Structure formats: structure tokens, C-alpha cells
Amino acid sequence: MFAELIRTDDAVLVSYVAALLRDRGIQPTILDWNVSQLHGAVGWQPQRILVEDDDWAAARLFLIEAGLGTWISERPHD
């Protein structure tokens, strides 16, 4: 299963976070990229970065350490 890590309409942030995670060996899954690009800067459909459940805590801690903690979504309840 996957858990949402970040939800944003900032395409630069999505690319940056995805690169950081990949460098750490965590494979991100980006959802809604096509819809977000279609609607441009309107912010109608934000992109979501998901990671595997087992990687969520490590990804969260890494992003907090990288100064990106304010962007992290709350962990959904199991």
C-alpha cells in the first residue's frame, strides 16, 4: 500500500522532493501530474507524492531534516 507524503500544486517542489527521495533510495509515486499540467497554475488539481507505507516514516523524517516538513501531509490512519 501507499501513503500520501505531500500534496501541492508546486511542480518545482514535486520535482525536488522526488529527486531527494530517489537519492535516498525511496521510490516516490507522483499522482495527478497530467491533470495538474493540463490546468496549469489554476491550482484545481494538486499533485500528490506517495511512498510505500514502509517508507513513509523515513521519508517524513528525511524531508523534515531537509527543511521541508511544512509540506508533509498527515499520515492517514490505518
C-alpha angles and dihedrals in degrees: 000000000000133000127205113250103174136008117193144136090221105109092189091055091049092052092045095049092045090053092048092050094047090051087055092051095254113128111218123204114212116206130191094019094134095047091046092052091047092056095041119195095349090100091220095136118023121206119247128213113207130185132187114278091245091055098044098091093046092046091049093051092046093051091047089052089049090055095253099109095117090066096056118112120227114265109257115239116255 
